[in-house]
Amino acid sequence: MALDKTTLAKIHIAKKELALADEAYRDILFVNFQTGSAKDLTSQQARQLLELFRERGWKSKPGRGQQGKSRFITVKSGPAAKQQKKVLALWNALGYDMGALHGRVKKQFGMDRFEWLEDGQALHILITDLQRRVNRQDKATGHC
């Protein structure tokens, strides 16, 4: 099945914004997906390619109709809710993109969504790291 035009456009925008030469771009496609054209990618491969571009520093912009809308993560009540709220507060204090929290949790703990992370020990690890970052940021800016 062919990629939708929106996804294909995102790929080409990312390529342009990362200033990838055509040869380098095609090398990335071939090495990672054994193809020479983004049109031949599956939807899953296209998502992987866009994630690879994000790792290289590309930041997607909100689509039409999404400007000004922030991504919200809601926490449901339960045993992990207090720790989850602490993580969200620290993440926000650091000024990080809320959508990136899902990626961090996926990479570090294997959970696709932050809301699904209910393991107290994993949340404690996350809180400890984020608190350390906040403290370092405060020291650097002179807020003690």
VEXDREN-2710 file (C-alpha; in Angstrom, 1 decimal):
% VEXDREN-2710
k/r/px/py/pz
1/MET/0.0/0.0/0.0
2/ALA/1.4/3.4/-1.0
3/LEU/2.2/6.0/1.6
4/ASP/-0.3/8.9/2.1
5/LYS/0.7/12.2/0.7
6/THR/1.0/13.8/4.2
7/THR/3.6/11.3/5.4
8/LEU/5.6/11.5/2.2
9/ALA/5.6/15.3/2.5
10/LYS/6.8/15.1/6.1
11/ILE/9.7/12.9/5.0
12/HIS/10.7/15.3/2.3
13/ILE/10.3/18.3/4.6
14/ALA/12.5/16.6/7.2
15/LYS/15.1/15.8/4.5
16/LYS/15.2/19.5/3.4
17/GLU/15.3/20.9/7.0
18/LEU/18.1/18.5/7.9
19/ALA/19.9/19.7/4.8
20/LEU/20.5/16.1/3.6
21/ALA/22.1/15.7/0.2
22/ASP/20.2/13.5/-2.1
23/GLU/22.9/10.9/-2.0
24/ALA/23.0/10.8/1.8
25/TYR/19.2/10.6/1.9
26/ARG/19.1/7.7/-0.5
27/ASP/21.9/6.0/1.4
28/ILE/19.7/6.2/4.6
29/LEU/16.8/4.7/2.7
30/PHE/18.8/1.9/1.3
31/VAL/20.8/1.0/4.5
32/ASN/17.7/1.1/6.7
33/PHE/14.9/-0.1/4.4
34/GLN/16.6/-1.5/1.2
35/THR/14.8/0.9/-1.0
36/GLY/15.8/4.0/-3.0
37/SER/12.6/5.9/-2.7
38/ALA/10.3/6.9/0.2
39/LYS/7.3/6.0/-1.9
40/ASP/8.2/2.4/-1.5
41/LEU/8.1/2.5/2.3
42/THR/5.4/0.9/4.4
43/SER/3.7/3.1/7.0
44/GLN/5.7/1.5/9.8
45/GLN/9.0/2.1/7.9
46/ALA/8.0/5.7/7.3
47/ARG/7.4/6.2/11.0
48/GLN/10.8/4.7/11.7
49/LEU/12.4/7.0/9.1
50/LEU/10.8/10.0/10.7
51/GLU/12.0/8.9/14.1
52/LEU/15.5/8.5/12.7
53/PHE/15.3/12.1/11.4
54/ARG/14.1/13.2/14.9
55/GLU/17.1/11.6/16.4
56/ARG/19.2/13.6/14.1
57/GLY/17.6/16.8/15.4
58/TRP/14.6/17.3/13.1
59/LYS/11.5/18.7/14.9
60/SER/8.2/18.3/13.2
61/LYS/5.9/21.3/13.3
62/PRO/2.2/21.0/14.0
63/GLY/0.0/20.4/11.0
64/ARG/-2.7/22.8/9.8
65/GLY/-5.3/23.2/12.5
66/GLN/-3.0/22.1/15.3
67/GLN/-1.1/25.3/15.9
68/GLY/-1.4/26.4/19.5
69/LYS/-2.7/23.0/20.7
70/SER/-0.4/21.4/23.2
71/ARG/-0.1/17.7/23.8
72/PHE/-1.7/16.7/27.1
73/ILE/-0.9/13.6/29.0
74/THR/-3.6/12.7/31.5
75/VAL/-3.0/10.6/34.6
76/LYS/-5.7/8.4/35.9
77/SER/-6.2/7.7/39.6
78/GLY/-4.4/4.7/41.0
79/PRO/-1.4/3.6/42.9
80/ALA/1.1/5.2/40.5
81/ALA/-0.8/8.5/40.0
82/LYS/1.2/10.5/42.5
83/GLN/4.5/9.4/41.0
84/GLN/3.2/10.0/37.4
85/LYS/2.1/13.5/38.4
86/LYS/5.6/14.2/39.8
87/VAL/7.2/13.0/36.5
88/LEU/4.9/15.3/34.5
89/ALA/5.7/18.3/36.8
90/LEU/9.4/17.7/36.5
91/TRP/9.2/17.2/32.7
92/ASN/7.3/20.4/32.4
93/ALA/9.7/22.3/34.6
94/LEU/12.5/21.3/32.3
95/GLY/10.6/22.6/29.4
96/TYR/10.6/19.3/27.5
97/ASP/8.0/18.5/24.8
98/MET/5.3/16.4/26.5
99/GLY/5.1/14.2/23.4
100/ALA/8.7/13.2/23.8
101/LEU/7.9/11.6/27.2
102/HIS/6.3/8.7/25.4
103/GLY/9.6/8.1/23.5
104/ARG/11.7/8.3/26.6
105/VAL/9.5/5.8/28.4
106/LYS/9.4/3.5/25.4
107/LYS/13.2/3.5/25.0
108/GLN/14.0/3.2/28.7
109/PHE/11.2/0.9/30.0
110/GLY/9.6/-0.7/26.9
111/MET/6.2/0.9/27.4
112/ASP/4.5/2.6/24.4
113/ARG/2.8/5.3/26.5
114/PHE/3.8/7.1/29.6
115/GLU/0.3/6.6/31.1
116/TRP/0.8/2.8/31.0
117/LEU/4.0/3.0/33.1
118/GLU/2.7/2.1/36.6
119/ASP/5.8/0.3/38.0
120/GLY/6.8/2.2/41.1
121/GLN/10.5/1.4/40.7
122/ALA/10.6/2.6/37.1
123/LEU/8.8/5.8/38.0
124/HIS/11.2/6.3/40.9
125/ILE/14.2/6.0/38.4
126/LEU/12.5/8.5/36.1
127/ILE/11.8/10.9/38.9
128/THR/15.3/10.7/40.3
129/ASP/16.9/11.4/36.8
130/LEU/14.5/14.3/36.1
131/GLN/15.0/15.8/39.6
132/ARG/18.7/15.7/39.1
133/ARG/18.3/17.5/35.8
134/VAL/16.1/20.2/37.4
135/ASN/18.7/20.7/40.1
136/ARG/21.5/21.0/37.6
137/GLN/19.4/23.5/35.5
138/ASP/18.7/25.5/38.7
139/LYS/22.4/25.7/39.6
140/ALA/23.3/26.8/36.1
141/THR/20.7/29.6/36.1
142/GLY/21.5/30.6/39.7
143/HIS/18.2/29.5/41.2
144/CYS/18.9/27.6/44.4
END
